[in-house]
């Protein structure tokens, strides 16, 4: 679910890039990112969660968003090449109250140390297997099928730490004024997306530019 729809061409470009069918030189020849065009500068700084000396980058996503599912391979390939001064984290959004079960799913898997193993499988279950994972009961049943202890999963799912992370996610989403997913926040200062940058590969190029500027102490 997105508040702002990405255009069809952006999704197609992202799919091609993820498959290795778009030459890097295409993006290298693009013009330098511009504030108000390719990215937005926040009026107020958002909270960050990066160690000293690192630049905080946040991906805002929703498991049931087809664009986020398509973006995932491209994002994973990009993460393999990011500089060491970049600190990356994902944040599941909540545009409506019925998004919260999947937010809790993400933070429950994180708390149980199962995100590396099951993050992609959540996307696959929803978009490839056409499973509905939008209630605590359906989510717990799916988790049990992945080999997790259902009682333990349910306990963590309803725990105070998970509820707290959901609340903090909502706060950060509001601070960044997230209007669609997938989208990206940088250093609590900047916000970009496939819509702003023109397409998703270009959005990642914009993030590279912003991270470099922040690291230099230069305003983008």
Residue pairs with C-beta under 8 A, 6 or more apart in sequence:
1 62
1 64
1 65
1 95
1 96
1 99
1 181
2 65
2 67
2 95
2 179
2 180
2 181
3 95
3 178
3 179
3 180
4 179
4 180
4 193
4 195
5 180
5 195
6 67
6 180
6 193
6 194
6 195
6 200
7 195
9 199
10 194
10 195
10 198
10 199
10 200
11 67
11 70
11 194
11 200
13 22
13 199
13 200
13 201
14 67
14 70
14 71
14 74
14 194
14 199
14 200
14 201
15 70
16 22
17 74
17 200
17 201
18 70
18 71
18 73
18 74
18 77
19 73
22 201
27 201
27 202
27 205
30 202
30 205
32 209
33 39
33 192
33 197
33 205
33 206
33 209
33 210
33 220
35 41
35 220
37 196
38 192
38 196
38 197
38 198
38 202
38 206
39 186
39 190
39 191
39 192
39 196
39 197
39 206
39 210
39 220
40 177
40 190
40 191
40 192
40 196
41 189
41 190
41 220
42 175
42 176
42 177
42 188
42 189
42 190
42 191
44 175
45 188
45 189
46 172
46 175
46 176
46 185
46 188
46 189
47 171
47 172
47 175
47 188
48 56
48 187
48 188
49 56
49 87
49 89
50 56
50 87
51 87
53 85
54 85
54 86
54 87
55 85
55 86
55 87
55 186
55 187
55 211
55 214
55 215
56 87
56 89
56 185
56 186
56 187
56 188
57 86
57 87
57 88
57 89
57 184
57 185
57 186
57 187
57 207
57 211
58 88
58 89
58 90
58 91
58 172
58 176
58 184
58 185
58 186
59 75
59 88
59 89
59 90
59 91
59 182
59 183
59 184
60 91
60 93
60 173
60 176
60 178
60 181
60 182
60 183
60 184
60 185
61 68
61 71
61 90
61 91
61 92
61 93
61 181
61 182
62 68
62 92
62 93
62 95
62 99
62 102
62 181
63 92
63 102
63 105
63 106
63 122
63 123
63 126
63 133
64 102
64 126
64 133
64 134
65 181
65 182
66 127
67 181
67 182
67 194
67 200
68 123
68 181
68 182
69 123
69 126
69 127
71 182
71 194
71 200
72 120
72 123
74 200
74 201
74 204
75 182
75 204
78 204
79 88
82 88
82 208
82 211
83 211
83 215
85 211
85 215
86 211
90 106
91 169
91 172
91 173
92 99
92 102
92 103
92 106
92 107
92 169
93 99
93 103
93 169
93 173
93 178
93 181
94 100
94 103
94 166
94 169
94 170
94 173
98 134
100 166
101 133
101 134
101 135
101 136
101 139
102 122
102 133
102 134
102 139
103 166
103 169
104 136
104 139
104 157
104 158
104 162
104 163
104 166
105 122
105 133
105 139
105 143
105 157
106 115
106 119
106 122
107 161
107 162
107 165
107 166
107 169
108 143
108 153
108 156
108 157
108 162
109 115
109 118
109 119
109 122
110 165
111 156
111 159
111 161
111 162
112 148
112 152
112 153
112 156
114 146
114 148
118 146
121 146
122 133
125 131
125 133
125 142
126 132
126 133
131 138
131 142
132 138
133 139
133 142
136 154
136 157
139 157
140 150
140 153
140 154
140 157
141 150
143 150
143 153
144 150
144 153
156 162
172 185
175 188
176 183
176 185
176 191
177 191
178 185
178 191
179 193
180 193
180 195
182 193
182 194
182 200
183 191
183 192
183 193
183 194
183 203
184 191
184 192
184 193
184 203
184 204
184 207
185 191
186 192
186 207
186 210
186 211
186 214
187 210
187 211
187 214
189 210
189 214
189 220
190 210
190 220
192 203
192 206
192 207
192 210
193 203
194 200
194 202
194 203
196 203
196 206
197 203
197 205
197 206
209 220
210 220
213 219
213 220
214 220
